Structure formats: structure tokens, C-alpha cells
Amino acid sequence: MTYAVIGGGVAGLAAAWELARAGHPAHVYEPGRIGGKIRTSPFAGRPVDEGPDAFLVRTPDATDLCSEIGLGDLVAPSAGRTLLWTRGRLRRLPDGLVLGVPGRLGPVIRSGLLGPGGLARAALDLVLPPSHPAGDVSVGDLVTGRFGRQVATRLVEPLLGGIHAASLDELSAELTAPHLLAAARRHRSLLLGLRTQTAPVGTQSGPIFLTPAGGTGRLVEELEKALRAASTVFHAEPVEAVRAGAGQAGEAGPTVGPGGGNATVSVTTPSGSRDYEGVVLAVPAPVASRLLGPAAPAGLGSIRFTSVALLTVSIPASQWSPPAGYNGFLVPHDEHRLMTACSFFTNKWPAAGVDAGHHIVRVSAGHSRDGRVDRLDDAELTASLIAELSRAVGSPLQPAESRLSRWPDAFPLYQVGHGSVVEGIERALAAWSPRVAVAGASYRGAGIPACIKSGRSAARTVLAAGARPEAGTGLTAEPA
Ligand SMILES: Cc1cc2nc3c(=O)[nH]c(=O)nc-3n(C[C@H](O)[C@H](O)[C@H](O)COP(=O)(O)OP(=O)(O)OC[C@H]3O[C@@H](n4cnc5c(N)ncnc54)[C@H](O)[C@@H]3O)c2cc1C
């Protein structure tokens, strides 16, 4: 029995790994670079990530996968603090924040980040009646309702909004801040609730983030090696269509009769069609929608995406040095800057090798409510980001080297109700063909661990369908 995985990003590779471990080395279709958005390449003499630079270890999905493939040399970023570029200068973020939400008011008062009105409003969380949201709500509504607008825009938005390249008002609390929602449901005060929750983000012992020594790209390199060693086959071509039942590409309907014992899924590429026992679609939702054609669940096409870009620069130490003990700074969206965050790579990852003469800095841009990343050409984007960086650090910077990495439509926007949309997609697909499952950042989280989890889970779904001779009986010719 052979299975196919469409997409060789981390979700697809994790799906292929799960299939290989079950004794079914898959065919992986990836027309571009293996690894998708995980990419590490040489810059200024050392490996520097062009996309993600670490993964969260709160859930074991990424660390488990690393140990299964024998990738043991994981490193943590240095324990540096984070700054905020707000109201004209870089200011220290207070301690005790849980994704920007205060777990204590003292450090927020001392930080000077909130005005007197903002502080008074934040303290109201302690006395306001409980909010106890029943269903999904936006993070903006949840945080503003408890703490007021200043906490939302100056503390939570730069952290949580920055991670998702979106405004809090657009983000589903269920998906992007489940611990906040849980605290709001269980406790009257969010501040006190966060304090009593077991091990909220940022308070557990041990590192919060890890990455393979040499960069996150090594995760996908080592995974690819392990997959090839386990007889996984890689096809360097794009998939054009996925159809349930052996048949011609472009047919919406299956060719499976009642009983469905011989049900297969056909995958079409420019070089022809092949039939598989099951298929994991580990491509972004709009691509999955296109490949499934008339059978695509409607929800697939409703998910929006934001483009981001990452500028990496090497700055001569004679021009500027990042402050010791700090790993970078965040930029609140209401500052209307192009950059959303800046990471002092050489401070954050000393293990990558320190060159006393130069500092490497990674500057991020891209937000769901700011189309400039899509509009500006490479030269304009680079020049604008260097100008903003110079303003932020207070020195005119002329980088010795720069590299712009663009990630078009990279970040899914998890809007309120996204969880229900995903459940609807999965239900519709299962009803149409249990042999086809979706995986990847579009659905239940864009972080590397969430993508790994979704890839492995999708692989188990199609394996279970392949093991059941009646799996094809649910097929219908109609879109679900
Ligand atoms: C700049 C940036 C920084 C990030 N930082 C972090 C971080 O620090 N920590 C973290 O955990 N996460 C981070 N992320 C998020 C994380 O990297 C991504 O969510 C994750 O890598 C996505 O994996 P994926 O497999 O779902 O999708 P992708 O990596 O997008 O893989 C999908 C693959 O499908 C392929 N494909 C498309 N069409 C077809 C087709 N027709 N046929 C076959 N294949 C096709 C594509 O070529 C691609 O390789 C970051 C992302 C970006 C862009």
C-alpha cells in the first residue's frame, strides 16, 4: 500500500515520517525546496535562518520528532530580555507577561509603558464582574474587556499580534491564546487567573524555545535524510489535482462502487497520474482547495493569509552594537512602522559564532492590516527597513551585507471561529473520502510543533482509512 504526501514543508515531512514508521514509506511531492518555510542559509559567514529560528517546547511534538530522527544537539537562545520600540525610544518590556498579558501589575507600573489612565483601567480587571466568554472571541475583545486598550495595544499586540502578523481584533482567542480564554472562563480576574494557572507560557522551568545547532533548517535536512533512509520517495514536481477514486485528473466524482474495497486516490502531476491508498495534503489551504477542485470543502477557500518579509543585515560594530543582555525589540502596530520586530541574532544565538567586528540583526515586516510588504519592491523594502532600524537604535546604519527573504501569503489569519471552520473542513473531507486529510499551518497553529502534530495526525487518519476495506463507501460525487 503506498500513500502520497503533497507538500514537503515540515507538516508534510512529519506526515511522511509517521507513514514510514508505520511501515508505509510515502511518495512526497514537493516542487520547491524541501522544508518549505524552514530555511537556513549562509549569511556573513555563518548559518542564519531565513524563516523560523526556533520552536516552542511547551508541547513535545518537535522535540519528540528530533529525538526520533537522532537530532540531539538542540540549543536554546540566550536568556536575553526584549525591548519595545514605542513613543520614540526602546523601552524594557516588564517581567511577568504571559504573551503580553500582565500576570502582575507592579512590573507594568514600573515599566512606564502605560499612562496613568491605562494603568487605572488595567487594575479594574481585579474588580470587574467575570467575563466568562462562552464561545470563541477575539483576543482584542478578551484583553480590552479586562484590561483596557493600552494593555492590548502596548503589551499584548506586539507579542501575540507580532507572532501572527495580525491585529488582536482579528485573532481567535480559542486558537491563538487558549490559556487566556481558559483563565477567563475559570476565573473572575484574568490577572489572578493567569497567576494560578499551571505553568503558563514563560514560567515553566527549562528553555522555552529550542533549535538544532546550526539553525532550524537542520530539522528538515535531518528529517529528509531519515525519510530517504526509510525508503520515502521524493518527487520534485507540483501536484495539479487530487481526485478520490482511480480515474482521470479533472473528474470530480469517484470511480468506486458500493463496498469501496478498491478505493484509491489519484494524484496528477505534469508527468501523469498515480493512484494511492491515501493522500495527505500538506499544502496551504488555498492550494489544497485548488487541487481538490469541485470536491474542495468551502472552508478551505475562506482562510486569509498575510505576506511577511525578513531582512537580515550585518552591521559593522564600529557603527552600532546591540545592548548586552537584550535579544531584540518588538514594535506595536499603532506606531505605524513597517517593521514589526527586530532580533539581535548575535546576542540571541551566541552558539552560531560571534564575530567581534560585525553584528547580525533580523528585521521582520508584514501585517494583515499593512499591505506594504506586497507593494514595495526589494530595494524599497530593504531601504525602508534599514532607515527604521537606524531610527530605532539611534545611529545611521550602513550594513556591510543584507539579505531579504520574502514569504508571500505565509501567515494564516486565525479569525474568530477559525476552529469551527477547520472542523467543518475535516468533517466534509472525511465524508467525501476518509483517504484524504489536510495538514499544515493553515489549520490548528502555524508554529513548527503544531505543524508537526497536524502532519502526523493526518497521516494516522489516512492510514486508518487505508486499513478499513469499507473506507470508500462514504464517497460522493458532490462537493462536501
Ligand atoms: C518569517 C517566518 C518566521 C517564522 N518563525 C517561526 C518561529 O520562530 N517558530 C515557529 O515555530 N514557527 C515559525 N514560523 C512558522 C512556521 O515556519 C510555518 O508555519 C511552518 O514552517 C509551515 O509549515 P507547513 O508544512 O505547514 O507549510 P510550508 O512550509 O509552507 O510547506 C508547504 C509546501 O507545499 C509545497 N507546495 C505548494 N504547492 C504545491 C503543489 N501544487 N504540489 C506540491 N507541493 C506544493 C510548497 O512548495 C511548500 O514547500 C515562521 C514562518 C515565517 C514565514
The ligand as an SDF file (V2000), in Angstrom:
LIG
                    3D

 53 58  0  0  0  0  0  0  0  0999 V2000
    9.4470   34.5050    8.5360 C   0  0  0  0  0  0  0  0  0  0  0  0
    8.8270   33.3860    9.3410 C   0  0  0  0  0  0  0  0  0  0  0  0
    9.2090   33.1980   10.6580 C   0  0  0  0  0  0  0  0  0  0  0  0
    8.6520   32.1580   11.4080 C   0  0  0  0  0  0  0  0  0  0  0  0
    9.0770   31.9690   12.6860 N   0  0  0  0  0  0  0  0  0  0  0  0
    8.6780   30.8680   13.3660 C   0  0  0  0  0  0  0  0  0  0  0  0
    9.3030   30.5120   14.5970 C   0  0  0  0  0  0  0  0  0  0  0  0
   10.2370   31.1700   15.0550 O   0  0  0  0  0  0  0  0  0  0  0  0
    8.8610   29.3780   15.2280 N   0  0  0  0  0  0  0  0  0  0  0  0
    7.8770   28.5890   14.7060 C   0  0  0  0  0  0  0  0  0  0  0  0
    7.5270   27.5670   15.3270 O   0  0  0  0  0  0  0  0  0  0  0  0
    7.2840   28.8940   13.5280 N   0  0  0  0  0  0  0  0  0  0  0  0
    7.6620   29.9940   12.8450 C   0  0  0  0  0  0  0  0  0  0  0  0
    7.1250   30.2770   11.6180 N   0  0  0  0  0  0  0  0  0  0  0  0
    6.0090   29.4610   11.1280 C   0  0  0  0  0  0  0  0  0  0  0  0
    6.4540   28.1320   10.5090 C   0  0  0  0  0  0  0  0  0  0  0  0
    7.7140   28.2590    9.9110 O   0  0  0  0  0  0  0  0  0  0  0  0
    5.4600   27.6860    9.4240 C   0  0  0  0  0  0  0  0  0  0  0  0
    4.1320   27.8150    9.8760 O   0  0  0  0  0  0  0  0  0  0  0  0
    5.6950   26.2200    9.0420 C   0  0  0  0  0  0  0  0  0  0  0  0
    7.0430   26.0220    8.6710 O   0  0  0  0  0  0  0  0  0  0  0  0
    4.7390   25.8670    7.8980 C   0  0  0  0  0  0  0  0  0  0  0  0
    4.9220   24.5190    7.5530 O   0  0  0  0  0  0  0  0  0  0  0  0
    3.9210   23.8120    6.5410 P   0  0  0  0  0  0  0  0  0  0  0  0
    4.4910   22.4780    6.2510 O   0  0  0  0  0  0  0  0  0  0  0  0
    2.5280   23.8890    7.0370 O   0  0  0  0  0  0  0  0  0  0  0  0
    3.9060   24.7350    5.2320 O   0  0  0  0  0  0  0  0  0  0  0  0
    5.0750   25.1300    4.1840 P   0  0  0  0  0  0  0  0  0  0  0  0
    6.3810   25.2090    4.8590 O   0  0  0  0  0  0  0  0  0  0  0  0
    4.5230   26.3200    3.5210 O   0  0  0  0  0  0  0  0  0  0  0  0
    5.0830   23.8890    3.2110 O   0  0  0  0  0  0  0  0  0  0  0  0
    4.1290   23.6990    2.1940 C   0  0  0  0  0  0  0  0  0  0  0  0
    4.8580   23.1360    0.9930 C   0  0  0  0  0  0  0  0  0  0  0  0
    3.9020   22.8250   -0.0220 O   0  0  0  0  0  0  0  0  0  0  0  0
    4.5590   22.9870   -1.2480 C   0  0  0  0  0  0  0  0  0  0  0  0
    3.5650   23.0890   -2.3290 N   0  0  0  0  0  0  0  0  0  0  0  0
    2.7970   24.1580   -2.6720 C   0  0  0  0  0  0  0  0  0  0  0  0
    2.0400   23.8600   -3.7450 N   0  0  0  0  0  0  0  0  0  0  0  0
    2.3180   22.5750   -4.0770 C   0  0  0  0  0  0  0  0  0  0  0  0
    1.8310   21.6840   -5.0990 C   0  0  0  0  0  0  0  0  0  0  0  0
    0.9210   22.0700   -6.0070 N   0  0  0  0  0  0  0  0  0  0  0  0
    2.3350   20.4320   -5.1630 N   0  0  0  0  0  0  0  0  0  0  0  0
    3.2650   20.0000   -4.2590 C   0  0  0  0  0  0  0  0  0  0  0  0
    3.7470   20.8020   -3.2620 N   0  0  0  0  0  0  0  0  0  0  0  0
    3.2790   22.0700   -3.1870 C   0  0  0  0  0  0  0  0  0  0  0  0
    5.3600   24.2780   -1.0610 C   0  0  0  0  0  0  0  0  0  0  0  0
    6.3940   24.3640   -2.0300 O   0  0  0  0  0  0  0  0  0  0  0  0
    5.8380   24.1280    0.3660 C   0  0  0  0  0  0  0  0  0  0  0  0
    7.1530   23.5990    0.4330 O   0  0  0  0  0  0  0  0  0  0  0  0
    7.6780   31.3000   10.8360 C   0  0  0  0  0  0  0  0  0  0  0  0
    7.2910   31.4930    9.4980 C   0  0  0  0  0  0  0  0  0  0  0  0
    7.8660   32.5110    8.7530 C   0  0  0  0  0  0  0  0  0  0  0  0
    7.4670   32.6710    7.3080 C   0  0  0  0  0  0  0  0  0  0  0  0
  1  2  1  0
  2  3  1  0
  2 52  2  0
  3  4  2  0
  4  5  1  0
  4 50  1  0
  5  6  2  0
  6  7  1  0
  6 13  1  0
  7  8  2  0
  7  9  1  0
  9 10  1  0
 10 11  2  0
 10 12  1  0
 12 13  2  0
 13 14  1  0
 14 15  1  0
 14 50  1  0
 15 16  1  0
 16 17  1  0
 16 18  1  0
 18 19  1  0
 18 20  1  0
 20 21  1  0
 20 22  1  0
 22 23  1  0
 23 24  1  0
 24 25  2  0
 24 26  1  0
 24 27  1  0
 27 28  1  0
 28 29  2  0
 28 30  1  0
 28 31  1  0
 31 32  1  0
 32 33  1  0
 33 34  1  0
 33 48  1  0
 34 35  1  0
 35 36  1  0
 35 46  1  0
 36 37  1  0
 36 45  1  0
 37 38  2  0
 38 39  1  0
 39 40  1  0
 39 45  2  0
 40 41  1  0
 40 42  2  0
 42 43  1  0
 43 44  2  0
 44 45  1  0
 46 47  1  0
 46 48  1  0
 48 49  1  0
 50 51  2  0
 51 52  1  0
 52 53  1  0
M  END
$$$$
